[in-house]
């Protein structure tokens, strides 16, 4: 089995989690760089800068924040070379990926548009992904040999990301809707009636369990989800529509992200019921500028 030399640009939650899986599978030697100094991560060599990280890599993962994806890619350019695979796993608009791919192309490295389609943590390096772009077909057998689950979409940059963007309107929008609907219903003491009505309309859905899962995702990862939804809004606007739903979802997700620390939402257990999140929000609703009448 070939051991790939892998570089991570950005070594936050996603980079560390994927790295843990690759190292456990014994399929990669990993070097990483993050603008925020990272504590020692077993099996990963920390690089001095972007160029130092990517220079000897076979495969580069770009895993930074959405707002910094293009600048981080540009910082890698002096270290890239022909034949490398440059995997952009950031949740950004298709146009941003097209622009990034154009800047990577003169180096000879092959750009891959990667859309991560599920939370990384449960899957490690096996998280389901869609891939496209000039390097996608070459990546596919190598990714599978590393144990990664990647499905080819198109040789065109942006198609894979567009699928994720438009799916996110539904998934992250549903998180925002559940948070707002269930919390307000609990404020009025009518939550059981609301859930019963939802179950009557959608009898195959367990709204109690689903509500808890959706609210926890928003409560714990709201800031990151808001960043993605702003990129979704850009994508919808580029398609010729006004992104009313995407923009509103970004606002609610951002609001939830801001409450995580002050209200201790991140201290609730992973199996917390949605009512626990709602009660935390309602206890401080006046302080947070949201009242029952609003």
JOLINWO-V693637 format. One record per backbone hydrogen bond with DSSP energy under -1.0 kcal/mol. CO is the residue of the C=O (numbers start at 0). NH is the residue of the N-H. E is the energy in kcal/mol with one decimal. If there is no record, write none. Layout:
BEGIN
((CO & NH & E) (CO & NH & E))
END
This chain:
BEGIN
((3 & 28 & -2.7) (4 & 57 & -3.1) (4 & 58 & -2.1) (5 & 30 & -2.4) (6 & 60 & -3.3) (7 & 32 & -2.5) (8 & 62 & -3.2) (11 & 15 & -2.7) (12 & 16 & -2.2) (13 & 17 & -2.6) (14 & 18 & -2.3) (15 & 19 & -2.2) (16 & 20 & -1.6) (17 & 21 & -2.4) (18 & 22 & -2.9) (19 & 23 & -2.0) (20 & 24 & -1.9) (21 & 26 & -1.9) (26 & 3 & -2.2) (28 & 5 & -3.2) (29 & 44 & -2.3) (30 & 7 & -2.1) (31 & 46 & -3.8) (32 & 9 & -3.4) (40 & 43 & -2.4) (44 & 31 & -2.3) (48 & 52 & -1.8) (49 & 53 & -1.9) (50 & 54 & -1.8) (53 & 56 & -1.4) (57 & 84 & -2.2) (58 & 6 & -2.6) (59 & 86 & -3.7) (60 & 8 & -3.1) (61 & 88 & -1.8) (64 & 67 & -1.0) (65 & 68 & -1.1) (67 & 71 & -2.5) (68 & 72 & -2.0) (69 & 73 & -2.4) (70 & 74 & -1.8) (72 & 75 & -1.1) (75 & 78 & -2.1) (76 & 79 & -1.3) (80 & 83 & -1.5) (83 & 109 & -3.6) (84 & 59 & -3.2) (85 & 111 & -2.8) (86 & 61 & -3.4) (87 & 113 & -2.1) (89 & 91 & -1.6) (92 & 96 & -1.9) (93 & 97 & -2.5) (94 & 98 & -2.4) (95 & 99 & -2.5) (96 & 100 & -2.8) (97 & 101 & -1.9) (98 & 102 & -1.5) (99 & 103 & -1.8) (100 & 104 & -2.1) (103 & 106 & -1.9) (104 & 107 & -1.8) (107 & 82 & -1.8) (109 & 85 & -3.2) (110 & 134 & -2.5) (111 & 87 & -2.6) (112 & 131 & -1.8) (114 & 129 & -2.3) (119 & 122 & -1.2) (119 & 123 & -2.2) (122 & 125 & -2.1) (123 & 126 & -1.1) (127 & 116 & -2.6) (128 & 150 & -2.3) (129 & 114 & -3.0) (130 & 152 & -2.8) (131 & 112 & -2.8) (132 & 135 & -1.4) (134 & 138 & -2.1) (135 & 139 & -2.0) (138 & 142 & -3.2) (139 & 143 & -2.2) (140 & 144 & -1.9) (141 & 145 & -1.3) (142 & 147 & -2.7) (143 & 146 & -1.3) (148 & 128 & -1.9) (150 & 130 & -2.6) (153 & 132 & -1.8) (157 & 161 & -2.2) (158 & 162 & -1.7) (159 & 163 & -1.6) (160 & 164 & -2.8) (161 & 165 & -2.4) (162 & 166 & -1.8) (163 & 167 & -2.3) (166 & 170 & -2.4) (167 & 171 & -1.8) (169 & 173 & -2.2) (170 & 174 & -1.7) (171 & 175 & -1.9) (172 & 176 & -2.6) (173 & 177 & -2.8) (174 & 178 & -2.3) (175 & 179 & -2.3) (176 & 180 & -3.1) (177 & 181 & -2.6) (178 & 182 & -1.6) (179 & 183 & -1.9) (180 & 184 & -2.3) (181 & 185 & -2.1) (182 & 186 & -1.8) (183 & 187 & -1.2) (184 & 189 & -2.5) (189 & 193 & -2.1) (190 & 194 & -2.6) (191 & 195 & -2.2) (192 & 196 & -2.3) (193 & 197 & -2.4) (194 & 198 & -2.5) (195 & 199 & -1.9) (196 & 200 & -1.9) (197 & 201 & -3.2) (201 & 204 & -1.8) (204 & 206 & -1.2) (205 & 209 & -3.1) (206 & 210 & -2.3) (207 & 211 & -1.6) (208 & 212 & -2.2) (209 & 213 & -2.8) (210 & 214 & -2.4) (211 & 215 & -1.8) (212 & 216 & -1.9) (213 & 217 & -1.8) (214 & 218 & -2.7) (215 & 219 & -2.4) (216 & 220 & -2.0) (220 & 224 & -2.3) (221 & 225 & -2.6) (222 & 226 & -1.9) (223 & 227 & -2.0) (224 & 228 & -2.5) (225 & 229 & -1.9) (226 & 230 & -1.4) (227 & 231 & -2.2) (228 & 232 & -2.5) (229 & 233 & -1.8) (230 & 234 & -2.2) (231 & 235 & -2.8) (232 & 236 & -2.4) (233 & 237 & -2.3) (234 & 238 & -1.1) (235 & 240 & -2.0) (236 & 239 & -1.5) (241 & 243 & -2.0) (242 & 246 & -2.5) (243 & 247 & -2.1) (244 & 248 & -2.4) (245 & 249 & -2.1) (246 & 250 & -1.8) (247 & 251 & -2.2) (248 & 252 & -2.7) (249 & 253 & -2.5) (250 & 254 & -2.3) (251 & 255 & -2.3) (252 & 256 & -2.3) (253 & 257 & -1.9) (258 & 262 & -2.4) (259 & 264 & -1.3) (259 & 265 & -1.1) (263 & 266 & -1.6) (268 & 271 & -1.9) (272 & 275 & -1.4) (272 & 276 & -1.1) (273 & 277 & -2.6) (274 & 278 & -2.9) (275 & 279 & -1.7) (276 & 280 & -2.1) (277 & 281 & -2.8) (278 & 282 & -2.4) (281 & 284 & -1.3) (283 & 287 & -2.1) (284 & 289 & -3.0) (290 & 293 & -1.2))
END
